[in-house]
Amino acid sequence: MNQFESRQSEPKLNTDEGWVVQVYGSNRRLLCVLEPSHGWIFLMGCGVGLLLSVIWFNATRYSPPLEPTPPTESLSWPVD
């Protein structure tokens, strides 16, 4: 039997690779590539931003109000 088969084998789908989004321009040039790590970093950034906003909101809500400074005497300027 021949070492090389006459028919080509079908490509096997590997489901462990994840996904890749390739963005092309109108002139068929590759503009950017988005990989799974980009998506995870984006989601982690959204989570950290949400956590910081909740902490900031609670810190300002439960902090004592600032005491207004007493008014100082206004200097009267002589008007001619």
PEBELRA-V452119 format. One record per backbone hydrogen bond with DSSP energy under -0.5 kcal/mol. CO is the residue of the C=O (numbers start at 0). NH is the residue of the N-H. E is the energy in kcal/mol with one decimal. If there is no record, write none. Layout:
co = {CO & CO}
nh = {NH & NH}
e = {E & E}
This chain:
co = {11 & 12 & 13 & 18 & 19 & 20 & 21 & 22 & 22 & 24 & 28 & 31 & 32 & 33 & 34 & 34 & 35 & 36 & 37 & 38 & 39 & 40 & 41 & 42 & 43 & 44 & 45 & 46 & 47 & 48 & 49 & 50 & 51 & 52 & 53 & 54 & 55 & 56 & 57 & 58 & 74}
nh = {13 & 14 & 16 & 35 & 21 & 33 & 23 & 30 & 31 & 27 & 24 & 22 & 34 & 20 & 37 & 38 & 39 & 40 & 41 & 42 & 43 & 44 & 45 & 46 & 47 & 48 & 49 & 50 & 51 & 52 & 53 & 54 & 55 & 56 & 57 & 58 & 59 & 60 & 61 & 62 & 76}
e = {-0.6 & -0.8 & -0.8 & -0.7 & -0.6 & -3.3 & -0.5 & -3.3 & -1.3 & -1.5 & -2.6 & -2.9 & -0.6 & -2.9 & -1.0 & -1.2 & -2.2 & -2.4 & -2.2 & -2.4 & -2.4 & -2.3 & -2.2 & -2.2 & -2.6 & -2.4 & -2.3 & -2.4 & -2.6 & -2.2 & -2.2 & -2.3 & -2.7 & -2.4 & -2.4 & -2.4 & -2.2 & -1.8 & -1.9 & -0.6 & -0.6}
